[in-house]
Amino acid sequence: MHDECGVVGITSTENLPLKIYYALYSLQHRGQESAGIATYNNGMKLRRGMGLVPEVFTEEDINQLNGKQGIGHVRYTTSGDTNLESSQPLMVTHQKGRLAIAHNGHITNSMEIRRQLEEDGHVFSTGNDTEIIAHLISKHLIKTDDITNALKRSMKKLKGSYALTILIKDKIIAVRDPHGIKPLCIGKHKNGYIIASESAAIDTIGAELTRDVNPGEIITIQNKKLKSHQLTKKQNAHCFFEHVYFARPDSIMDGKSNYECRLQIGRKLGEKYPVPNADLVSPVPDSGITFAIGYAETSNLEYAESLMKNRYVGRTFIMPNQGMREDAVRLKLNAVKSNVKNKEIVLVDDSIVRGTTSKRIIKILKKAGAKKVHLRVGAPKIISTCHLGIDMADKNKLIAHNATTKEIKQKIGADSLKYIKINEMLDAMNINKNKLCLGCLNEKYPVPKQNTKTLQTKIE
């Protein structure tokens, strides 16, 4: 699974493109296909490119992007094409000037909004949600010449998930959808403010985390002054997978330490699903590490690495055939034979999606001499897809969609398999279920799936 992207916005009394560069670097895990920075200094400047942050920006680029206000973006495609035109921030020119926008999320009624905008004469050059949001905001901005009012009117039409950073002249704006599905937080540094998808980006530039942007809130920052406009009643339903997998463990989201959440889930797994005869507890690197530490603590078992990860290997799905994908998995992960041979291992992972990787990893461990491999999983069964900004396999390809735990165990070759249950996970994280989106676990979504072909939403 992949999250869509990461966003950042910074204001300062000093030149800041290097701060945006560092902040984006810290959010690289949220998107690896493209990166971009837009700044303002008596005019807007934009630099975008395909690839990782250090591949896109040179020292010359950073020097040319001089400015005291700016936004940035790293992208993983879930809507639109994978090309330079679809990379962000996206800059739009309208009658009142220019705006640049960066977006994390997915708009469920985007096609209907696009059709209405096209009827009004708007022309689109990409297929992504961000351009639709930009045109919608511009439409209202032309009428009102008030960005806050334009955003309020736009938010009434947008359905789905979105965390936005917007640059208009010397003003930075942050917007979070009414459910707060995608993360967005505020930090303060000595010369201004930073808005970012994760607090790790705030830490990276030496700023202090102030708070999260509230669901349904618009934040405007200009001349070192921050103003808040609460558009809707707070109704948190942020994505639980941010805590369990997507976000960095060192990030704090909606008042919760992701590291602590994962540690407590691991402890709960050890408490509820022990393996009496196990020799050691081992993580699937890197996402299973914190869970495995918690499991080992509760179980009083040795914690040891059974797999080593090669961090210089690209995604396996680009391989042209199944045989080459198998080779790529072995290239990515290799067993530590001295820790594995003749051992009964509790293997801890964050989640199981299609089950193919779990099957290959268990095969690697058993080939290296493991007597038994018991798999413990830090996320409940994923039974449905996400339509709110997570790139996930087709529903029928999710191994837990139509299979029992016993059937899954047999398919992946584990000697035993236990998932944490939803109520156990919530108890471990100390979060009320009404504050999270659990749609991929129970098919109860805060924003219903929509058939955009039949919607008749009128854009006013």
C-alpha positions in Angstrom: 0.0 0.0 0.0 1.1 3.6 -0.6 -0.2 6.9 0.8 -0.7 9.6 -1.8 1.7 12.3 -0.8 3.1 14.8 1.7 2.7 18.6 1.8 4.5 21.4 3.5 4.2 25.2 3.7 6.6 27.6 5.4 6.7 31.3 6.2 9.8 33.1 7.3 11.5 36.5 7.6 14.5 34.9 5.9 15.1 33.1 2.6 13.5 29.6 3.1 13.7 27.2 0.1 16.4 25.1 1.9 14.0 24.6 4.8 11.3 23.4 2.4 13.8 21.1 0.8 14.7 19.6 4.2 11.0 19.3 5.2 10.2 17.5 2.0 13.2 15.2 2.5 11.7 14.2 5.9 8.4 13.4 4.1 9.9 11.3 1.3 8.3 8.1 2.6 4.9 9.6 1.7 5.7 9.8 -2.0 8.6 9.0 -4.3 7.4 9.7 -7.8 7.8 13.5 -8.0 8.6 16.5 -5.9 8.1 20.3 -6.2 8.5 23.6 -4.5 6.8 26.9 -5.1 8.0 30.2 -3.5 6.9 33.8 -3.5 9.2 36.9 -3.7 7.6 39.7 -5.7 6.4 36.9 -8.0 5.8 33.2 -7.8 8.5 30.7 -8.7 8.0 26.9 -9.3 10.3 24.0 -9.6 9.0 20.4 -10.1 10.5 17.2 -11.3 10.1 13.4 -11.4 12.0 11.4 -8.8 13.2 11.7 -5.2 13.7 15.0 -3.6 17.6 15.1 -4.0 17.1 14.0 -7.6 14.8 16.8 -8.4 16.5 19.8 -6.8 20.0 21.0 -7.4 21.8 23.7 -5.3 21.2 26.0 -8.2 17.5 25.3 -8.1 17.4 26.1 -4.3 19.2 29.4 -4.9 16.8 30.4 -7.6 13.8 29.6 -5.5 14.6 32.5 -3.1 11.5 33.6 -1.2 10.1 34.0 2.3 6.9 32.1 1.7 6.6 28.7 0.0 5.0 25.3 -0.2 6.3 21.9 -1.2 5.0 18.5 -2.2 6.1 14.9 -2.6 3.8 12.7 -4.7 2.7 9.1 -5.0 0.0 8.7 -7.7 -3.5 7.6 -6.8 -5.4 9.8 -9.3 -4.2 11.3 -12.6 -1.1 10.3 -14.5 2.5 9.7 -13.4 4.1 12.6 -15.3 5.6 16.0 -14.8 2.3 17.8 -15.6 0.6 16.0 -12.8 3.4 16.7 -10.3 2.8 19.3 -7.6 2.6 22.1 -6.4 0.3 23.0 -9.2 0.2 26.6 -10.3 -2.9 28.2 -11.7 -3.3 31.7 -13.3 -6.6 33.4 -13.0 -8.1 36.9 -13.4 -7.0 37.9 -9.9 -3.4 36.5 -10.2 -1.8 33.2 -9.4 -2.1 30.5 -6.8 0.0 27.4 -6.1 -1.6 24.4 -4.4 -0.3 21.1 -2.9 -2.8 18.3 -2.0 -2.8 15.1 -0.1 -6.0 13.0 -0.4 -8.7 12.0 -2.8 -11.9 13.8 -3.8 -14.7 11.3 -4.3 -16.9 13.6 -6.4 -14.1 15.1 -8.5 -15.4 14.1 -11.9 -18.8 15.7 -11.3 -17.2 18.9 -10.2 -14.9 18.8 -13.2 -17.8 18.4 -15.6 -19.5 21.4 -14.0 -16.4 23.5 -14.2 -15.9 22.6 -17.9 -19.4 23.7 -18.6 -18.4 27.1 -17.1 -15.4 27.3 -19.5 -12.6 25.9 -17.4 -9.9 24.0 -19.3 -7.9 21.1 -17.6 -4.5 19.8 -18.5 -4.2 16.9 -16.1 -6.5 14.2 -14.7 -5.7 14.8 -11.0 -7.9 16.0 -8.2 -5.5 18.9 -7.3 -6.2 20.8 -10.6 -10.0 20.4 -10.0 -9.6 21.9 -6.5 -7.5 24.7 -7.9 -10.0 25.6 -10.5 -12.9 25.4 -8.0 -11.1 27.8 -5.6 -10.2 30.1 -8.5 -13.8 30.3 -9.7 -14.9 31.5 -6.3 -11.9 33.7 -5.8 -12.6 35.6 -9.0 -16.1 36.3 -7.7 -15.2 37.3 -4.1 -11.5 38.4 -4.2 -11.4 36.8 -0.7 -9.4 33.6 -0.4 -11.0 32.6 2.9 -14.5 33.0 1.5 -13.5 31.2 -1.7 -12.2 28.3 0.3 -15.3 28.1 2.5 -17.5 27.9 -0.7 -15.2 25.3 -2.2 -15.2 23.1 0.8 -19.0 22.9 0.7 -18.7 21.2 -2.6 -15.6 18.9 -2.0 -16.3 15.4 -0.8 -13.5 13.1 0.3 -10.2 13.6 2.0 -7.8 16.6 1.6 -5.0 18.3 3.4 -4.0 21.4 1.4 -1.2 23.9 1.5 -1.8 27.0 -0.8 0.4 29.9 -1.7 -1.1 33.2 -2.8 1.4 36.1 -2.9 2.9 36.4 0.6 0.2 34.3 2.2 0.3 30.6 3.2 -3.0 28.8 3.7 -3.6 25.4 5.1 -6.9 23.5 4.9 -8.0 20.1 6.3 -11.2 18.3 5.3 -14.1 18.2 7.7 -13.3 14.7 8.9 -9.5 15.2 9.2 -8.9 12.1 7.3 -5.4 13.2 6.1 -2.9 14.5 8.7 -1.8 18.2 8.8 -0.1 20.0 11.7 1.3 23.4 12.6 4.8 24.3 13.9 6.4 27.5 15.1 10.0 28.5 14.4 11.8 31.7 15.4 11.1 33.4 12.1 7.6 32.2 11.3 5.5 29.1 10.9 5.5 25.7 9.2 2.5 23.6 8.1 3.3 19.9 7.3 1.8 16.5 6.9 3.8 15.1 9.8 5.5 16.6 12.9 8.8 14.9 11.8 9.1 17.6 9.1 8.6 20.3 11.8 11.4 18.7 13.9 13.7 18.6 10.9 13.8 22.3 10.4 14.2 23.0 14.2 10.7 24.2 14.8 8.3 23.2 17.6 5.0 21.4 17.1 2.1 23.7 18.1 -0.9 21.6 17.3 -2.8 19.8 14.5 -4.9 21.6 12.0 -8.4 20.8 13.1 -10.8 19.0 10.8 -12.7 21.6 8.8 -10.3 24.4 9.7 -8.7 27.0 7.4 -5.4 28.4 8.6 -4.0 31.6 7.0 -0.5 32.9 7.7 0.7 36.4 6.6 3.1 38.9 8.1 4.0 36.4 10.9 0.3 36.4 12.0 -1.7 33.2 12.1 -5.5 33.2 11.8 -7.9 30.3 12.2 -11.3 29.9 10.5 -13.3 26.9 11.8 -15.7 26.1 8.9 -17.3 22.9 10.2 -17.9 21.2 13.5 -15.0 19.0 14.5 -15.7 15.4 13.6 -12.4 13.5 13.6 -12.1 10.4 11.5 -8.4 10.3 10.7 -6.9 7.3 8.9 -5.8 4.7 11.4 -3.1 3.5 9.0 -1.2 6.7 9.6 -0.6 5.5 13.2 0.1 1.9 12.2 2.1 2.2 9.0 2.2 5.2 6.8 3.6 8.0 9.0 7.0 7.9 10.5 7.2 6.4 14.0 8.7 9.6 15.3 5.7 11.7 14.2 2.9 12.8 16.5 -0.5 12.8 14.9 -3.7 14.1 16.4 -2.1 14.1 19.8 -0.8 10.5 19.6 2.8 9.3 19.3 3.0 6.8 16.4 5.9 5.1 18.0 3.9 4.6 21.3 0.8 3.4 19.3 2.9 0.7 17.6 4.7 -0.3 20.7 1.4 -0.7 22.6 -0.1 -2.7 19.8 2.9 -5.0 19.9 2.5 -5.4 23.6 -1.2 -6.2 23.1 -0.3 -8.8 20.5 2.1 -10.4 23.0 -0.5 -10.4 25.7 -3.3 -11.8 23.6 -1.4 -14.1 21.2 1.7 -15.6 22.8 3.7 -18.5 21.4 4.9 -20.6 24.4 7.7 -22.5 22.7 9.1 -19.6 20.6 12.9 -18.9 20.7 12.8 -15.3 19.5 10.7 -12.4 18.3 11.7 -10.8 15.0 10.3 -8.0 12.9 9.6 -7.7 9.2 11.9 -4.7 8.4 11.4 -1.9 8.7 7.7 -1.4 9.4 7.4 -4.3 11.9 10.2 -3.2 14.2 8.3 -1.2 16.9 5.5 -3.8 17.0 8.1 -6.6 17.5 9.9 -4.7 20.3 6.6 -4.4 22.2 5.8 -8.1 21.6 9.2 -9.2 22.9 8.8 -7.0 26.0 5.4 -8.6 26.9 6.5 -12.1 26.0 9.9 -12.0 27.8 11.4 -13.4 24.6 14.7 -12.5 22.9 14.4 -9.8 20.2 16.6 -10.5 17.2 16.6 -9.7 13.5 15.9 -12.6 11.3 15.8 -10.6 8.0 18.2 -8.0 6.6 16.8 -5.4 4.2 18.7 -4.0 1.2 17.6 -0.4 1.2 18.9 0.3 -2.2 16.5 -1.8 -4.2 13.5 -0.2 -6.0 9.9 -1.4 -6.0 9.5 -5.0 -7.1 6.3 -4.4 -9.1 8.4 -2.9 -12.0 9.8 -6.3 -12.7 8.5 -7.6 -16.0 7.7 -11.2 -14.9 6.9 -13.2 -11.9 10.3 -14.9 -11.8 12.1 -11.6 -11.7 9.8 -10.4 -8.9 10.8 -13.4 -6.9 14.5 -12.6 -7.4 13.8 -9.0 -6.4 12.2 -10.1 -3.1 15.4 -12.1 -2.3 17.4 -9.1 -3.3 15.4 -6.9 -0.9 15.4 -9.3 2.1 17.9 -11.9 3.1 17.8 -14.2 6.2 20.3 -13.9 9.0 20.9 -17.7 9.1 22.7 -17.7 12.5 19.5 -16.2 14.1 17.1 -18.5 12.1 18.5 -22.0 11.9 16.7 -24.5 14.1 14.7 -21.7 15.7 11.0 -21.2 16.3 10.3 -17.6 15.3 7.5 -15.1 16.1 7.6 -12.9 13.0 5.8 -9.5 13.6 4.5 -7.3 10.7 2.4 -4.2 10.5 -0.2 -5.6 8.1 -1.1 -8.2 5.4 -2.6 -6.9 2.2 -2.4 -9.5 -0.6 -0.3 -11.9 1.3 2.3 -12.4 -1.4 5.1 -10.7 0.5 4.3 -12.6 3.7 4.4 -15.9 1.8 7.8 -15.1 0.3 9.3 -14.0 3.6 8.1 -17.1 5.4 9.6 -19.2 2.5 12.9 -17.4 2.9 13.0 -18.0 6.7 12.2 -21.7 6.4 14.7 -22.2 3.6 17.3 -20.6 5.9 16.5 -23.3 8.5 13.7 -21.9 10.7 11.8 -24.8 12.4 8.5 -22.8 12.6 7.4 -19.3 11.7 4.5 -17.8 13.7 3.1 -14.6 12.2 1.6 -11.8 14.3 0.0 -8.8 12.6 -0.3 -5.3 14.1 -3.3 -4.3 11.9 -6.7 -6.1 11.8 -7.8 -7.9 8.7 -8.0 -5.6 5.6 -11.2 -6.6 4.0 -12.0 -3.7 1.7 -10.4 -1.0 -0.4 -9.8 2.7 0.4 -11.4 5.4 -1.8 -10.0 8.2 0.3 -6.4 8.4 -0.8 -4.6 5.1 -0.2 -3.5 3.1 -3.2 -4.6 -0.4 -2.4 -5.1 -3.7 -4.3 -8.5 -4.5 -5.9 -10.9 -5.8 -3.3 -10.8 -9.3 -4.7 -7.0 -9.4 -4.4 -7.1 -8.6 -0.7 -6.3 -12.0 0.9 -8.6 -11.4 3.9 -11.6 -10.3 1.8 -13.0 -13.8 1.4 -10.8 -16.0 3.5 -10.7 -17.1 7.1 -7.6 -16.7 9.3 -7.0 -20.5 9.0 -7.2 -20.3 5.2 -4.8 -17.3 5.1 -2.4 -19.2 7.3 -2.3 -22.1 4.9 -1.9 -19.8 1.9 1.1 -18.0 3.2 2.7 -21.0 4.8 2.8 -19.8 8.4 2.7 -22.3 11.3 0.3 -20.0 13.1 -1.3 -16.6 12.3 -3.0 -14.1 14.6 -4.2 -10.6 13.7 -4.9 -8.0 16.3 -8.7 -7.4 16.5 -10.2 -3.9 15.9 -11.2 -3.4 19.6 -7.8 -4.7 20.8 -6.0 -2.2 18.5 -8.2 0.7 19.6 -7.6 -0.2 23.3 -3.9 -0.4 22.8 -3.8 3.0 21.1 -6.3 4.5 23.6 -8.3 6.0 20.8 -12.1 6.1 20.5 -13.3 4.3 17.3 -15.4 7.3 16.4 -12.3 9.3 15.9 -10.8 7.0 13.2 -11.5 6.0 9.7 -11.7 2.2 9.8 -13.3 1.7 6.4 -10.9 -0.8 5.0 -11.4 -2.9 8.2 -15.2 -2.8 8.6 -16.5 -1.1 5.4 -17.9 1.8 7.4 -16.5 5.0 5.8 -16.8 8.6 7.0 -17.4 9.6 3.4 -19.5 7.2 1.4 -18.3 5.9 -2.0 -20.0 7.8 -4.8 -20.9 7.0 -8.3 -19.7 10.2 -10.0 -21.6 9.3 -13.2 -24.9 9.8 -11.5 -24.2 12.7 -9.2 -26.0 16.0 -10.0 -24.2 18.3 -7.7 -24.5 21.9 -8.9 -21.5 24.2 -8.4 -22.9 27.6 -7.4 
